[in-house]
C-alpha cells in the first residue's frame, strides 16, 4: 500500500494539483476541446524508453513494469482487465487529494468547501486533463476499433487512475 501512496504523491507532484474550478466540472465522457483531435495510439505496447521517460517525469521507478503496462491498456486491447487498478487508483487519489486540500486550503474552509473542491479535483475531466499533461494519451494502448480516434475523457481519466 505504501507504494501506491508514494506513486500518487509523485504523480500529483508532477502536475498542478489545484485546477481552476472551470476545468474540473464536466463529466460527460466526451473529449474536451483541449484534448480533442489527438489520435489514440495504435495496438502497440509502450517501449522501454517510453516507460523510462514516464518514470523520469514522475520521479518514481516502478518495480513491476507489467502492472504499469497493464495500467496503460484500454479494455478494447484484449482480455487483460485493469478495472481493479482503476478502483484502487480512485481510492488512493481521493485520499491523497483530501490530504493535500486539508493542508492547502485556509483553516476556515468548511467541510462543504473541502468536499466540493475534492469532487472537482477527482472528476473525470480533471483526471483526463492531468493524464493529457503527463502524456498518457501517447502511451494509451487500444484495440483495433479505436485506432486513430481521439481519446475520450473516460479513457484518459482511467489511465491516470490505473497508474496510481
Protein Blocks (a to p, Z undefined) as FASTA:
>chain_A
ZZmmmmmmmmmmmpcfbacfklmmbcnhpacfklgoiacdddddddfklmmmmmmmnopa
cfblmlmmmmmpcfklmmbdcklmmmmmmmmmmmmmmmmmmmmpcfklcfklmmmmmmmm
mmmklmmmmmmmnopmmmpccdfklgoiacdfklmmmmmmmmZZ
